[in-house]
């Protein structure tokens, strides 16, 4: 290959280029004028320059000569082309992966969809349970606690929130739809756990209260301790032996000597003895309601009836008699509280009688001005 100098000017260093390759060829050795040749050469060079080629002008040949790219330029172009090709290939592969899934991926997607549907169904069932719990809470508040005279549970306690923002942060790594389902399900479960715990505690409390009420009802002296008419009631009465008017702190039930005397309610034998005007007597304590009942003028007290013995309603605790300051065989029966304050025993009989029977008993107790003791 031949080389020649482009310039001999002292301001421009000498550069060597390959022998120019004519861009235009002419038939029969004819050559156009310099102006036409330059114009045609410039037009051709301009088109090629738009394609990224570089040229220099040869004034002697009146043509634009193409510069051959250097090794560095070729390496840069090759590298850029390779990177572009890799980038486009990656995009193409990603697009195919999006468009065409493998059988395993399709199976997983189908399974995920089924799990989301199942999770939605579970959420609906949990919400139905929430509604039932709310109804139980309402019954608890308005019925059971009212009947048992228990303190209502504050609405602030019933409606207190659970969890918090951080409690459900673990679900943010899932897709939006799945994360929403998981978060709502977790919140519902937390609320159910709180409602169930609160309702369970409430029922346990009510069970204790109901048990106490049951004991109170069982210990209430609600039946007549002897089967006979009430011949002298509670109030001011003339004593048949002392011949003075004084408070009569109980009722006198007329029964033959030796008649059964039974406990009118569950209790504990507080004491037995004989003394004063009561003759032989038995006292029962009814601790859950705070009352003490007394049975006087007995003819005998069974051997098993002694202090500390528990008795049930209807258990035999003695036999009627005429001991102490008594005019005739009968049972003197009293009801007092733990402090010794007396109450009219007739008022406690109402639950075990019909209204007519109670009215009759009340009328009998108010008749007569003289007691039997």
C-alpha positions in Angstrom: 0.0 0.0 0.0 1.3 3.5 -0.9 1.3 6.4 1.6 1.6 10.1 1.0 1.7 13.3 3.0 -1.5 15.4 3.3 0.2 18.6 4.4 3.7 20.0 4.6 2.7 23.1 6.6 4.9 23.6 9.7 1.6 24.3 11.7 0.2 20.9 10.9 2.1 17.7 11.6 2.5 15.3 8.7 -0.2 12.6 8.6 -0.1 9.6 6.4 -3.2 8.0 5.0 -3.8 5.2 2.6 -4.0 5.9 -1.1 -7.4 7.4 -1.7 -10.0 5.1 -3.2 -12.0 6.9 -5.9 -15.6 7.1 -5.0 -16.8 7.7 -8.5 -15.8 5.9 -11.6 -16.4 7.2 -15.2 -16.8 5.4 -18.4 -14.3 5.6 -21.3 -11.9 7.6 -19.1 -14.1 10.6 -19.2 -14.0 12.9 -16.2 -16.5 15.6 -15.4 -15.5 19.1 -14.5 -14.0 19.8 -11.1 -17.2 21.5 -9.8 -19.4 18.7 -10.8 -17.0 16.1 -9.5 -16.7 17.9 -6.1 -20.5 18.2 -5.9 -21.2 14.6 -6.6 -18.4 13.5 -4.3 -19.8 15.7 -1.5 -23.3 14.3 -2.0 -22.1 10.7 -1.8 -20.0 11.5 1.3 -22.8 13.3 3.0 -25.1 10.2 2.6 -22.4 7.9 3.9 -21.6 10.2 6.8 -25.2 10.0 7.9 -24.6 6.2 8.2 -21.7 6.9 10.6 -18.7 6.9 8.2 -16.0 9.6 8.3 -14.2 11.3 5.3 -11.5 13.8 4.3 -11.3 15.8 1.2 -8.5 15.2 -1.4 -8.1 18.5 -3.3 -5.8 16.9 -5.9 -8.3 14.2 -6.8 -11.3 16.5 -6.0 -13.0 13.7 -4.0 -14.0 12.9 -0.4 -12.0 9.9 0.7 -13.4 7.5 3.4 -11.3 7.1 6.6 -10.8 3.5 7.6 -11.9 3.0 11.3 -9.1 2.4 13.8 -8.8 -0.8 15.9 -10.0 1.2 18.9 -13.1 2.3 17.1 -13.8 -1.2 16.0 -13.5 -2.5 19.5 -15.8 0.2 20.9 -18.4 -0.4 18.2 -18.3 -4.1 18.7 -18.6 -3.8 22.5 -21.6 -1.4 22.1 -23.3 -3.7 19.7 -22.7 -6.7 21.9 -24.2 -4.9 25.0 -27.2 -3.8 23.0 -27.7 -7.3 21.7 -27.6 -8.7 25.3 -30.0 -6.1 26.5 -32.5 -6.8 23.8 -32.1 -10.5 24.3 -32.9 -10.1 28.0 -36.0 -8.0 27.3 -37.1 -10.6 24.8 -36.6 -13.5 27.3 -38.4 -11.7 30.0 -41.3 -11.0 27.7 -41.5 -14.7 26.7 -41.4 -15.6 30.4 -44.3 -13.3 31.1 -46.3 -14.6 28.1 -45.6 -18.3 28.4 -45.5 -20.0 31.9 -44.2 -23.5 32.6 -46.6 -26.2 33.8 -45.2 -25.9 37.3 -45.8 -22.1 37.4 -49.3 -22.6 36.1 -50.0 -25.2 38.8 -48.6 -22.9 41.5 -50.7 -20.0 40.2 -53.9 -22.2 40.2 -53.0 -23.3 43.8 -52.5 -19.7 45.0 -55.8 -18.7 43.5 -57.6 -21.6 45.3 -55.9 -20.6 48.5 -57.0 -17.0 48.1 -60.6 -18.2 47.6 -60.4 -20.5 50.6 -59.0 -17.6 52.7 -61.9 -15.4 51.6 -64.4 -18.1 52.7 -62.7 -18.5 56.1 -62.9 -14.8 56.5 -66.6 -14.8 55.9 -67.2 -17.6 58.4 -65.1 -15.8 61.0 -67.2 -12.7 60.5 -70.4 -14.8 61.0 -68.9 -16.0 64.3 -68.3 -12.4 65.3 -71.9 -11.6 64.8 -73.0 -14.6 67.0 -70.5 -13.5 69.7 -71.9 -10.0 69.5 -75.4 -11.4 70.1 -74.2 -13.4 73.1 -72.5 -10.3 74.5 -75.8 -8.4 74.2 -77.7 -11.2 76.0 -75.0 -11.3 78.6 -75.2 -7.5 79.2 -79.0 -7.1 79.0 -80.3 -10.3 80.4 -78.0 -12.4 82.5 -76.2 -9.6 84.3 -79.5 -7.9 84.9 -81.2 -11.0 86.4 -78.2 -11.8 88.6 -77.7 -8.1 89.5 -74.1 -8.2 88.3 -72.1 -5.1 87.3 -72.3 -4.6 83.5 -69.1 -4.8 81.5 -68.0 -1.3 80.2 -68.4 -0.7 76.5 -64.9 0.7 76.5 -63.6 -2.6 77.6 -65.7 -4.6 75.1 -64.7 -2.4 72.2 -61.0 -2.0 73.0 -58.8 -2.4 70.0 -56.2 -5.1 69.4 -52.9 -5.4 67.6 -51.4 -2.3 65.9 -49.7 -1.2 62.8 -46.6 -3.3 63.5 -48.6 -6.4 64.3 -49.5 -7.0 60.6 -46.3 -5.7 59.0 -45.2 -9.2 58.2 -47.9 -9.4 55.4 -46.4 -6.5 53.4 -44.1 -8.9 51.5 -47.1 -10.5 49.7 -49.0 -9.3 46.8 -51.5 -6.5 47.5 -54.6 -8.8 47.2 -53.0 -11.6 49.2 -51.6 -9.2 51.8 -55.1 -7.6 52.3 -56.7 -11.0 52.8 -54.1 -12.1 55.3 -54.2 -8.8 57.2 -58.0 -8.8 57.4 -58.0 -12.5 58.5 -55.4 -11.8 61.2 -57.3 -8.8 62.5 -60.6 -10.8 62.6 -58.8 -13.6 64.5 -57.4 -11.2 67.0 -60.8 -9.6 67.6 -62.4 -13.1 68.0 -59.8 -14.1 70.5 -60.4 -11.0 72.5 -64.2 -11.4 72.3 -64.1 -15.0 73.3 -61.7 -14.3 76.1 -63.9 -11.5 77.4 -67.1 -13.5 77.0 -65.5 -16.5 78.7 -64.4 -14.4 81.6 -67.9 -12.9 81.9 -69.6 -16.3 81.9 -67.2 -17.6 84.5 -68.1 -14.6 86.7 -71.8 -15.1 86.1 -71.4 -18.8 86.9 -69.9 -17.9 90.3 -72.7 -15.3 90.9 -75.3 -17.8 89.8 -73.8 -20.4 92.2 -74.0 -17.8 95.0 -77.6 -17.0 94.1 -78.4 -20.7 94.0 -76.9 -21.2 97.4 -78.8 -18.1 98.6 -82.1 -19.6 97.2 -81.3 -22.9 98.8 -80.5 -21.4 102.2 -83.6 -19.1 102.1 -86.0 -20.2 104.9 -88.8 -20.5 102.5 -91.0 -23.3 103.9 -92.9 -23.8 107.1 -90.7 -25.8 109.5 -93.8 -27.7 110.9 -97.1 -28.8 109.4 -99.7 -26.8 111.3 -101.6 -23.5 111.3 -99.9 -20.2 112.5 -102.0 -19.3 115.6 -99.9 -16.3 116.8 -98.1 -13.9 114.6 -95.2 -11.5 114.7 -95.7 -8.3 116.8 -97.0 -7.2 120.2 -98.7 -10.0 122.0 -99.9 -10.8 125.6 -97.8 -13.6 127.1 -100.0 -16.4 128.4 -97.9 -17.1 131.4 -96.3 -13.8 132.3 -99.6 -12.0 131.6 -97.8 -9.0 130.1 -97.9 -7.5 126.6 -94.5 -7.7 125.0 -92.9 -8.0 121.5 -93.4 -11.5 120.0 -90.3 -11.9 117.8 -91.6 -14.9 115.8 -94.6 -17.0 115.0 -96.3 -19.9 116.9 -97.2 -23.0 114.8 -99.8 -25.2 116.4 -98.8 -28.9 116.1 -99.2 -31.9 118.4 -96.3 -32.9 120.7 -93.7 -35.0 118.8 -94.5 -33.6 115.4 -91.5 -33.3 113.0 -89.7 -30.0 112.8 -87.6 -29.6 109.6 -85.1 -27.1 108.3 -86.8 -24.5 106.1 -83.6 -24.0 104.1 -80.1 -25.2 103.8 -77.8 -24.2 106.7 -75.4 -25.1 109.4 -76.3 -26.0 113.0 -75.1 -23.0 115.0 -76.1 -24.2 118.5 -78.5 -26.5 120.4 -79.4 -26.2 124.1 -82.0 -25.6 126.7 -82.6 -22.5 128.7 -84.7 -19.5 129.6 -88.2 -19.4 128.2 -87.3 -21.2 125.0 -87.0 -24.7 126.5 -85.1 -27.0 124.2 -84.1 -25.2 121.0 -82.0 -25.4 117.8 -80.4 -22.5 115.9 -79.4 -22.8 112.3 -77.1 -20.4 110.5 -77.8 -19.6 106.8 -74.4 -17.9 106.0 -74.9 -16.9 102.3 -77.9 -14.8 103.1 -76.9 -13.7 106.6 -79.9 -15.1 108.6 -80.2 -17.2 111.7 -83.4 -19.2 112.5 -84.5 -20.5 115.9 -86.8 -23.4 116.7 -88.0 -23.5 120.4 -90.1 -25.5 122.9 -88.9 -28.8 121.3 -89.5 -32.1 123.1 -86.4 -33.7 121.7 -83.4 -33.0 119.5 -82.0 -35.8 117.3 -78.5 -37.0 118.3 -76.9 -36.0 115.0 -78.0 -32.4 115.2 -75.1 -30.7 116.9 -73.0 -27.6 116.3 -71.3 -27.5 112.9 -73.6 -30.1 111.2 -74.8 -29.1 107.7 -78.4 -29.7 107.0 -80.5 -29.5 103.8 -84.0 -28.0 103.4 -86.5 -30.6 104.7 -84.0 -32.4 107.1 -85.4 -33.4 110.5 -83.9 -31.2 113.2 -86.2 -31.8 116.2 -89.6 -32.8 117.5 -92.2 -30.3 118.7 -93.0 -30.0 122.4 -94.0 -27.8 125.3 -90.8 -27.1 127.1 -89.9 -23.7 128.5 -92.4 -20.9 129.1 -95.1 -22.5 126.8 -98.9 -22.7 127.3 -99.5 -25.7 124.9 -97.6 -27.9 122.5 -96.4 -25.9 119.5 -93.3 -24.7 117.7 -92.0 -21.2 118.2 -90.1 -20.1 115.1 -87.9 -17.0 114.6 -85.8 -15.4 111.8 -83.1 -12.9 112.6 -80.1 -11.5 110.8 -76.5 -11.9 111.8 -76.8 -8.8 114.0 -79.8 -10.1 115.9 -82.4 -8.0 114.2 -85.7 -9.9 114.0 -87.9 -10.3 110.9 -91.4 -11.6 110.4 -91.0 -15.2 109.3 -94.2 -15.1 107.3 -92.5 -12.8 104.7 -90.1 -15.6 103.8 -92.8 -18.2 103.0 -94.2 -16.5 99.9 -92.0 -18.2 97.3 -93.2 -21.7 98.4 -96.9 -20.8 98.4 -99.6 -19.8 96.0 -100.9 -16.2 96.4 -104.1 -17.6 98.0 -102.2 -19.8 100.5 -99.9 -16.9 101.4 -102.8 -14.5 102.0 -104.5 -17.1 104.2 -101.3 -17.6 106.2 -100.8 -13.9 106.6 -104.3 -13.5 107.8 -103.9 -16.3 110.4 -100.7 -14.8 111.7 -102.4 -11.5 112.4 -105.2 -13.0 114.4 -105.1 -13.4 118.1 -103.8 -11.1 120.8 -102.3 -13.8 123.0 -99.3 -15.9 122.0 -98.6 -19.5 123.2 -95.2 -18.5 124.7 
